[in-house]
Amino acid sequence: MCAPAGESGSHTMYTGQLIHLQWLAMASDSNLDHFRVVIIGTGFSGLLCTAYLKDADIDDVRVFEMTPSVGGVWARNGVGAYPGAACDVPAYSYLPFLDKTGVVPSKKYVSQSEIADYAELLTDFIGMRDTIAFSRKVVAVDYLGDGDRVWRVTTEDPTTGETADIVTCQHVVAANGPLSSPRMPEVEGMETFKGESFHTAMWDKSASLAGKHVGVIGTGASAAQVITTIVDEVDQLTVFQRTPTWCLPRNDEPTPDDIRAKFEAGGYSESLRRVDWRGDNPPDEPPLFEFEDLHDEQKNAGVCAMLTARINNDVKDPALAKLLTPDYPFFCKRALFIDDYYTTFNKNNVGLVDDPGGVVRINETGVEIARGETFDLDVIIYATGFDSNFIPFAVTGRGGVTLADRFGATEENRWQMTRPHSLWGIHVRDMPNFYMMIGPQAINPVTNVTLVCEEQAKYIANLVQRIADEGKTEVEPTEAAVDKWTDICDHSADGKVWLKCNNWYLKTTKSDQAAGRERSAGMFMHSYADYLQHILGHQGGTPDELLEMH
């Protein structure tokens, strides 16, 4: 039997065609609810996308959220609801739509609870609460290719694991974000510990730390926030460090009267969030540091010298100060923005255990580090971050191609990407009408993420409306456009500070034996203004040149 022209006659393709026909039959034979757009996730990306769709008079939207509340990583009782959690970007520019909602943040760097409350308020301001199906975890997104019913989205109840809502839609927006899967360390004996233990992202609110010896494993952002918050509550705090972290003071303070007056006058937040990619008008407030300065070896060394002097000034014990001083360039790894991190180690009840080999074994009473020392603990807190999982559910596109295929991963290990292929971190080949927000190849490590959320939300809403206006049903990137963008991302870290140490930014795509060099294929390591040049300024091509509509 001959295969149609341009198609393989292989068993795999034949099986894929059968599955495709079964999908069509299921879609036509069932009474599945149908929506113009399905959005996955209610972090700020999902909220903003819904807002801009509504502005375009697109109201036929269903939003799936796997938790009982909005806010994504910041949600009430979400993965960011641990002691000390707060934004590390000034709230005045981090929180979107402040000028529209009339909300003035209580201080410069607001807490997780205030961000969660704002997400709830923003949801009602947008008028989208009725569009959200809460406690619905998306487990599969399958391409149908049936006119307006392009995709089928399957969810389950995260509590019972039973299949829940199944719907079809014309467009799918994956606004789930990459930081929803806590990374638990793989340490021998974790299950044997007799005390209390939990990850910061799964904080046990019933646990009492008062009067106890608490061990914190990790020295990243979540660890530092927890350490500085619980130190006066616990009897003894031991911090287990493999690698020290650069930490800048954030000079946090309640919102001063002059800033409050600027908010009340209107337009202040938008002036801070404005990134003029044409270079005509600088923002009202200068950035903390210039993007280019991070990658200038001499200027970066100057920042490191300044921070080293601060460590030596803040930490009374010179030997301890040395252990807390990184040996890599500033921002090669994520930097911290906390006022009292270093001085916390002066407290009598705080100890630092520095071992590059880290914790290697856990027993009934505590932990053992690589050099053989053991430490008895009452409580273990795993502050070990998140897996950067851009593919938390199965996505199957045209011809059985999966999103894992397009990202160089496998269905068994979706987070370990080798070389993602996308256009702008939004579009994926063979995934018509499928859009990612804050996906791979869209951000660099110093970008204010909510800025990207908003520009991507505007772009997606405009494109969905344009497809309808032009009488089209589907859109996807050309193969040439994807190849070009992937090549740009592949080389975007060349000459940048992020290639000078081991970090999570490059972790999922770091090694490439064939190319024989490190790569940054998983991120867009140029500036945010450069990113806007592509999606707004048409650098590299116009949408008509880079997209196929039919």
RALIN-V48691 format. One record per residue. N is the residue number from 1. RES is the residue in one small letter. PHI is phi in degrees with one decimal (* if undefined). BURIAL is + if it has 24 or more other C-alpha atoms within 12 Angstrom, else -. D_CENTER is the distance of its C-alpha to the mean C-alpha in Angstrom with 2 decimals. Layout:
<<N RES PHI BURIAL D_CENTER> <N RES PHI BURIAL D_CENTER>>
This chain:
<<1 m * - 47.64> <2 c -83.8 - 46.13> <3 a -80.5 - 42.49> <4 p -57.6 - 41.83> <5 a -55.4 - 41.64> <6 g 82.3 - 38.39> <7 e -118.1 - 37.25> <8 s -82.7 - 37.56> <9 g -94.7 - 40.12> <10 s -69.0 - 38.31> <11 h -60.1 - 37.94> <12 t -62.0 - 34.12> <13 m -66.8 - 34.40> <14 y -62.1 - 37.15> <15 t -62.2 - 35.13> <16 g -61.1 + 32.21> <17 q -67.0 + 34.73> <18 l -62.6 - 36.11> <19 i -61.8 - 32.74> <20 h -60.1 + 32.11> <21 l -66.1 - 35.52> <22 q -64.2 - 34.82> <23 w -60.1 + 31.67> <24 l -61.1 + 33.84> <25 a -64.4 - 36.46> <26 m -63.5 - 34.12> <27 a -66.6 + 32.75> <28 s -84.2 - 36.30> <29 d -88.6 - 37.97> <30 s -103.5 - 35.68> <31 n -110.0 - 35.11> <32 l -66.1 - 31.34> <33 d -63.0 + 29.91> <34 h -122.9 + 28.76> <35 f -131.6 + 26.34> <36 r -69.0 + 25.78> <37 v -135.4 + 21.98> <38 v -113.2 + 19.74> <39 i -113.6 + 16.22> <40 i -107.7 + 13.93> <41 g 111.2 + 11.97> <42 t -124.7 + 12.87> <43 g -71.9 + 9.97> <44 f -62.1 + 10.88> <45 s -65.6 + 10.18> <46 g -66.7 + 12.59> <47 l -65.5 + 14.93> <48 l -68.3 + 15.30> <49 c -63.3 + 15.90> <50 t -61.9 + 18.51> <51 a -60.8 + 20.03> <52 y -74.5 + 20.64> <53 l -64.6 + 21.96> <54 k -64.4 + 24.33> <55 d -61.7 - 25.38> <56 a -90.0 - 26.37> <57 d 61.5 - 28.38> <58 i -106.1 + 26.25> <59 d -107.1 + 26.47> <60 d -81.0 + 26.69> <61 v -129.5 + 23.14> <62 r -120.5 + 21.89> <63 v -114.7 + 18.52> <64 f -103.9 + 17.63> <65 e -129.5 + 15.85> <66 m -79.2 + 16.10> <67 t -107.5 + 16.72> <68 p -80.5 + 19.66> <69 s -145.2 + 17.93> <70 v -85.7 + 15.52> <71 g 119.1 + 12.67> <72 g 61.8 + 9.75> <73 v -61.4 + 8.53> <74 w -93.6 + 11.51> <75 a -58.8 + 13.98> <76 r -57.7 + 17.44> <77 n 62.2 + 17.78> <78 g -88.5 + 14.10> <79 v -69.7 + 12.11> <80 g -101.4 + 12.02> <81 a -93.1 + 15.74> <82 y -117.0 + 17.33> <83 p -57.9 + 19.99> <84 g 88.7 + 19.11> <85 a -61.1 + 15.48> <86 a -160.1 + 15.08> <87 c -72.5 + 13.17> <88 d -107.8 + 13.84> <89 v -117.3 + 14.36> <90 p -49.5 + 17.65> <91 a -59.7 + 17.45> <92 y -62.0 + 19.97> <93 s -111.9 + 17.59> <94 y -77.5 + 14.21> <95 l -77.3 + 15.49> <96 p -79.3 + 16.33> <97 f 65.9 + 19.85> <98 l -61.4 + 21.53> <99 d -67.5 + 24.60> <100 k -78.8 - 24.83> <101 t -81.8 + 24.51> <102 g 78.5 + 26.66> <103 v -82.9 + 24.59> <104 v -113.8 + 24.93> <105 p -56.7 + 22.53> <106 s -71.2 + 24.66> <107 k -154.6 + 23.64> <108 k -65.7 + 21.73> <109 y -119.6 + 18.78> <110 v -79.9 + 18.65> <111 s -78.5 + 17.95> <112 q -56.7 + 15.58> <113 s -64.3 + 18.61> <114 e -69.8 + 19.30> <115 i -66.5 + 15.85> <116 a -61.1 + 16.28> <117 d -62.5 + 19.76> <118 y -67.4 + 18.76> <119 a -61.2 + 16.42> <120 e -64.6 + 19.54> <121 l -62.3 + 21.78> <122 l -63.9 + 19.77> <123 t -57.9 + 19.90> <124 d -73.5 - 23.65> <125 f -62.2 - 24.05> <126 i -68.9 + 22.63> <127 g 78.8 - 24.90> <128 m -119.2 + 22.59> <129 r -59.6 + 22.94> <130 d -70.5 - 25.53> <131 t -87.6 + 23.28> <132 i -95.2 + 20.87> <133 a -103.1 + 21.72> <134 f -80.6 + 20.38> <135 s 53.3 + 20.28> <136 r -129.9 + 19.84> <137 k -93.1 + 17.58> <138 v -71.6 + 17.40> <139 v -116.9 + 18.87> <140 a -155.5 + 20.19> <141 v -128.0 + 20.11> <142 d -121.9 + 23.39> <143 y -77.9 + 24.99> <144 l -104.7 + 28.47> <145 g 68.3 + 29.60> <146 d -112.2 + 32.09> <147 g 60.1 - 32.42> <148 d -73.3 + 30.36> <149 r -89.4 + 29.24> <150 v -80.8 + 26.89> <151 w -129.5 + 24.40> <152 r -117.2 + 24.74> <153 v -117.1 + 21.96> <154 t -111.7 + 22.76> <155 t -123.2 + 21.47> <156 e -135.9 + 22.65> <157 d -77.5 + 23.25> <158 p -65.9 - 20.88> <159 t -80.6 - 23.82> <160 t -98.5 - 26.51> <161 g 78.2 - 24.76> <162 e -84.9 - 27.17> <163 t -58.7 - 26.54> <164 a -118.1 + 26.07> <165 d -71.6 + 25.57> <166 i -127.9 + 26.07> <167 v -133.8 + 26.03> <168 t -112.9 + 26.45> <169 c -160.5 + 25.08> <170 q -86.1 + 25.40> <171 h -128.8 + 21.77> <172 v -123.4 + 18.46> <173 v -115.5 + 15.14> <174 a -87.5 + 12.13> <175 a -109.4 + 9.81> <176 n -78.2 + 8.41> <177 g 74.6 + 4.65> <178 p -90.2 + 3.98> <179 l -110.3 + 4.59> <180 s -122.5 + 7.88> <181 s -115.9 + 10.31> <182 p -57.9 + 12.02> <183 r -96.5 + 13.61> <184 m -86.7 - 17.29> <185 p -67.6 + 19.57> <186 e -97.5 - 22.35> <187 v -119.8 + 25.28> <188 e -59.7 - 28.77> <189 g 87.5 - 30.21> <190 m -55.3 + 27.26> <191 e -73.8 - 29.00> <192 t -88.3 - 32.23> <193 f -63.2 + 31.21> <194 k -87.0 - 33.44> <195 g -85.7 + 31.61> <196 e -86.0 + 28.46> <197 s -150.1 + 25.11> <198 f -165.7 + 21.54> <199 h -84.6 + 17.89> <200 t -56.7 + 16.39> <201 a -74.6 + 13.96> <202 m -126.6 + 17.24> <203 w -59.1 + 19.40> <204 d -85.9 - 23.01> <205 k -71.8 - 24.39> <206 s -85.4 - 27.83> <207 a -73.3 - 27.90> <208 s -105.7 - 30.23> <209 l -97.8 + 29.63> <210 a -60.4 - 32.78> <211 g 72.5 - 35.35> <212 k -113.5 + 33.36> <213 h -92.2 + 32.36> <214 v -110.2 + 28.58> <215 g -109.0 + 26.73> <216 v -111.2 + 23.13> <217 i -98.0 + 21.76> <218 g 124.3 + 19.29> <219 t -137.4 + 19.07> <220 g -84.5 + 15.44> <221 a -61.8 + 13.92> <222 s -64.8 + 14.27> <223 a -61.2 + 17.64> <224 a -62.8 + 18.95> <225 q -65.9 + 18.24> <226 v -66.9 + 19.98> <227 i -55.2 + 22.76> <228 t -72.9 + 23.79> <229 t -91.9 + 23.79> <230 i -94.9 + 25.77> <231 v -56.9 + 28.12> <232 d -85.7 - 30.96> <233 e -91.9 - 30.75> <234 v -86.9 + 31.19> <235 d -78.3 + 34.40> <236 q -140.9 + 32.93> <237 l -124.5 + 29.44> <238 t -115.5 + 28.85> <239 v -104.8 + 25.75> <240 f -100.1 + 25.26> <241 q -116.8 + 23.92> <242 r -95.1 + 23.54> <243 t -137.5 + 22.30> <244 p -70.8 + 22.70> <245 t -129.9 + 20.15> <246 w -68.0 + 20.96> <247 c -133.1 + 20.86> <248 l -104.4 + 21.78> <249 p -69.9 + 23.48> <250 r -104.0 + 21.82> <251 n 51.1 - 25.17> <252 d -66.0 + 23.89> <253 e -163.2 - 26.51> <254 p -57.9 - 27.31> <255 t -56.7 - 27.06> <256 p -71.1 - 30.40> <257 d -60.9 - 32.97> <258 d -68.0 - 32.75> <259 i -69.4 + 29.02> <260 r -60.6 + 29.73> <261 a -65.6 - 32.56> <262 k -64.2 - 30.39> <263 f -62.6 + 28.09> <264 e -66.7 - 31.22> <265 a -73.5 - 32.65> <266 g 94.5 - 29.74> <267 g 85.5 + 27.41> <268 y -68.5 + 26.16> <269 s -62.3 + 22.45> <270 e -64.9 + 22.49> <271 s -66.4 + 24.35> <272 l -75.4 + 21.64> <273 r -83.2 + 18.86> <274 r -72.3 + 21.11> <275 v -115.6 + 20.40> <276 d -84.5 - 23.68> <277 w -69.7 - 23.03> <278 r -83.9 - 26.81> <279 g 79.8 - 27.45> <280 d -84.6 - 30.08> <281 n -129.1 - 29.07> <282 p -69.2 - 27.13> <283 p -65.7 - 25.10> <284 d -63.0 - 27.10> <285 e -115.9 - 25.39> <286 p -69.3 - 24.94> <287 p -69.5 - 21.63> <288 l -61.4 - 21.51> <289 f -152.6 - 22.01> <290 e -80.2 - 22.46> <291 f -55.4 + 20.06> <292 e -65.7 - 23.11> <293 d -66.3 - 24.38> <294 l -59.8 + 21.63> <295 h -100.7 + 23.07> <296 d -85.8 - 26.68> <297 e -56.7 - 28.01> <298 q -69.5 - 30.61> <299 k -67.0 - 28.52> <300 n -64.3 + 25.76> <301 a -62.3 - 28.59> <302 g -64.7 - 29.87> <303 v -64.1 + 26.68> <304 c -61.7 + 26.78> <305 a -64.0 - 30.45> <306 m -64.0 - 29.82> <307 l -69.8 + 27.19> <308 t -62.9 + 29.51> <309 a -62.1 - 32.30> <310 r -65.9 + 30.27> <311 i -60.0 + 29.59> <312 n -63.5 - 33.31> <313 n -79.1 - 34.23> <314 d -79.4 + 31.98> <315 v -98.8 + 32.66> <316 k -70.1 - 36.36> <317 d -86.8 - 36.70> <318 p -58.4 - 36.64> <319 a -66.2 - 35.87> <320 l -67.6 + 32.86> <321 a -59.3 + 31.70> <322 k -65.0 + 31.92> <323 l -65.2 + 29.76> <324 l -87.6 + 27.04> <325 t -98.3 + 27.20> <326 p -65.8 + 24.83> <327 d -113.2 - 26.57> <328 y -123.6 + 23.89> <329 p -62.7 + 23.16> <330 f -60.0 + 21.22> <331 f 69.9 + 17.46> <332 c -64.1 + 17.87> <333 k -106.7 + 15.67> <334 r -56.8 + 13.36> <335 a -87.2 + 16.02> <336 l -99.1 + 16.65> <337 f -128.4 + 17.99> <338 i -142.1 + 20.42> <339 d -72.7 + 24.10> <340 d -117.4 + 25.79> <341 y -65.4 + 23.98> <342 y -66.4 + 26.79> <343 t -67.2 + 29.63> <344 t -58.5 + 28.50> <345 f -75.6 + 29.85> <346 n -82.6 + 33.29> <347 k -69.1 + 33.67> <348 n -65.1 - 36.27> <349 n -96.4 + 34.20> <350 v -115.5 + 31.29> <351 g -127.9 + 31.44> <352 l -111.7 + 29.31> <353 v -112.2 + 29.57> <354 d -103.3 + 28.55> <355 d -151.9 + 28.63> <356 p -56.7 - 26.69> <357 g -81.2 - 27.31> <358 g 69.1 + 25.62> <359 v -78.2 + 26.54> <360 v -111.6 + 28.26> <361 r -156.1 + 29.93> <362 i -124.6 + 29.99> <363 n -120.4 + 33.27> <364 e -63.6 + 34.72> <365 t -113.1 + 34.88> <366 g 170.6 + 32.08> <367 v -129.3 + 30.52> <368 e -124.0 + 31.90> <369 i -98.1 + 30.47> <370 a -59.5 - 31.13> <371 r -84.1 - 34.27> <372 g 101.2 - 35.82> <373 e -73.7 - 35.71> <374 t -118.4 - 35.01> <375 f -137.3 + 33.86> <376 d -80.0 + 34.75> <377 l -138.7 + 32.17> <378 d -92.3 + 32.17> <379 v -137.5 + 28.41> <380 i -116.4 + 25.56> <381 i -111.7 + 22.02> <382 y -88.7 + 19.40> <383 a -105.4 + 16.80> <384 t -107.0 + 15.33> <385 g 77.9 + 11.56> <386 f -128.0 + 9.33> <387 d -81.5 + 9.74> <388 s -78.1 + 7.15> <389 n -96.3 + 8.55> <390 f -82.2 + 8.30> <391 i -129.8 + 11.74> <392 p -77.4 + 12.16> <393 f -140.6 + 15.38> <394 a -75.2 + 18.24> <395 v -121.9 + 18.54> <396 t -119.9 + 22.06> <397 g -101.6 + 23.28> <398 r -59.3 + 26.69> <399 g 67.5 + 29.09> <400 g 82.5 + 26.98> <401 v -69.0 + 24.37> <402 t -103.1 + 21.06> <403 l -64.1 + 17.51> <404 a -60.4 + 17.64> <405 d -58.6 + 20.74> <406 r -69.7 + 19.21> <407 f -101.9 + 16.41> <408 g 67.7 + 19.08> <409 a -119.8 + 18.12> <410 t -129.3 + 20.18> <411 e -64.7 + 20.05> <412 e -77.1 - 20.85> <413 n -142.0 - 18.03> <414 r -67.9 + 15.29> <415 w -76.7 + 12.58> <416 q -90.1 + 15.16> <417 m -76.0 + 15.07> <418 t -107.9 + 18.04> <419 r -162.4 + 17.96> <420 p -62.0 + 15.89> <421 h -123.9 + 18.08> <422 s -152.7 + 16.95> <423 l -117.0 + 18.03> <424 w 64.0 + 15.69> <425 g 69.3 + 12.67> <426 i -117.3 + 14.13> <427 h -99.7 + 17.34> <428 v -131.4 + 18.42> <429 r -62.3 + 22.10> <430 d 68.2 + 24.00> <431 m -126.1 + 21.43> <432 p -59.9 + 23.31> <433 n 62.3 + 21.76> <434 f -109.7 + 18.36> <435 y -127.2 + 15.51> <436 m -106.2 + 11.78> <437 m -120.3 + 9.46> <438 i 54.4 + 6.47> <439 g -86.1 + 7.90> <440 p -63.4 + 9.40> <441 q 68.8 + 12.06> <442 a -128.7 + 10.82> <443 i -136.3 + 9.58> <444 n -112.2 + 11.13> <445 p -67.3 + 10.41> <446 v -114.5 + 12.32> <447 t -79.2 + 11.23> <448 n -69.9 + 11.06> <449 v -59.6 + 7.99> <450 t -68.8 + 10.30> <451 l -65.5 + 12.88> <452 v -63.1 + 11.21> <453 c -51.7 + 10.61> <454 e -68.6 + 14.30> <455 e -66.6 + 15.73> <456 q -66.6 + 14.21> <457 a -62.4 + 15.48> <458 k -60.2 + 18.83> <459 y -61.2 + 19.07> <460 i -65.1 + 18.52> <461 a -61.3 + 20.94> <462 n -63.9 + 23.47> <463 l -69.7 + 23.38> <464 v -59.6 + 23.89> <465 q -68.8 + 26.80> <466 r -63.2 - 28.19> <467 i -57.6 + 28.39> <468 a -67.5 - 30.47> <469 d -61.1 - 32.58> <470 e -93.2 - 33.53> <471 g 70.7 - 34.43> <472 k -97.3 - 31.88> <473 t -122.6 + 29.91> <474 e -137.8 + 27.33> <475 v -144.2 + 25.27> <476 e -156.2 + 23.57> <477 p -77.7 + 23.27> <478 t -73.2 + 26.25> <479 e -63.0 - 26.26> <480 a -64.7 - 27.27> <481 a -64.9 + 24.39> <482 v -65.0 + 21.82> <483 d -60.8 + 23.80> <484 k -67.1 + 23.99> <485 w -65.7 + 20.31> <486 t -62.7 + 19.52> <487 d -67.0 + 22.29> <488 i -60.8 + 21.00> <489 c -65.6 + 17.60> <490 d -56.8 + 19.70> <491 h -105.5 + 21.62> <492 s -69.5 + 19.22> <493 a -91.4 + 18.97> <494 d -56.7 - 22.75> <495 g 77.8 - 24.21> <496 k -96.3 + 20.95> <497 v -64.5 + 20.51> <498 w -71.0 + 17.60> <499 l -89.5 + 20.21> <500 k -100.5 + 22.32> <501 c -161.7 - 20.81> <502 n -85.1 - 18.84> <503 n -147.3 + 15.13> <504 w -74.0 + 11.88> <505 y -59.3 + 11.01> <506 l -106.6 + 13.92> <507 k -56.3 + 14.20> <508 t -76.8 + 13.61> <509 t -134.6 + 15.94> <510 k -71.6 + 18.00> <511 s -99.6 - 21.44> <512 d -147.5 - 23.64> <513 q -64.0 - 27.21> <514 a -64.6 - 28.54> <515 a -80.7 - 27.46> <516 g 72.6 - 28.30> <517 r -154.6 - 25.61> <518 e -77.2 + 22.02> <519 r -135.0 + 19.61> <520 s -124.0 + 16.36> <521 a -60.7 + 16.21> <522 g -83.8 + 12.55> <523 m -139.0 + 11.60> <524 f -100.4 + 13.70> <525 m -90.1 + 15.11> <526 h -82.8 + 17.48> <527 s -73.2 + 17.18> <528 y -62.4 + 15.54> <529 a -60.8 + 19.18> <530 d -63.5 + 19.73> <531 y -61.5 + 17.00> <532 l -64.6 + 18.82> <533 q -58.2 - 22.02> <534 h -78.6 + 21.06> <535 i -83.0 + 19.89> <536 l -109.5 + 22.34> <537 g -90.5 - 24.96> <538 h 61.3 - 25.42> <539 q -65.9 - 25.40> <540 g 93.2 + 25.88> <541 g 136.7 - 27.25> <542 t -83.1 - 27.45> <543 p -55.4 + 25.86> <544 d -63.5 - 29.36> <545 e -85.0 - 29.39> <546 l -102.6 + 25.95> <547 l -118.7 + 25.81> <548 e -108.9 + 28.31> <549 m -118.2 - 29.31> <550 h -153.8 - 31.85>>
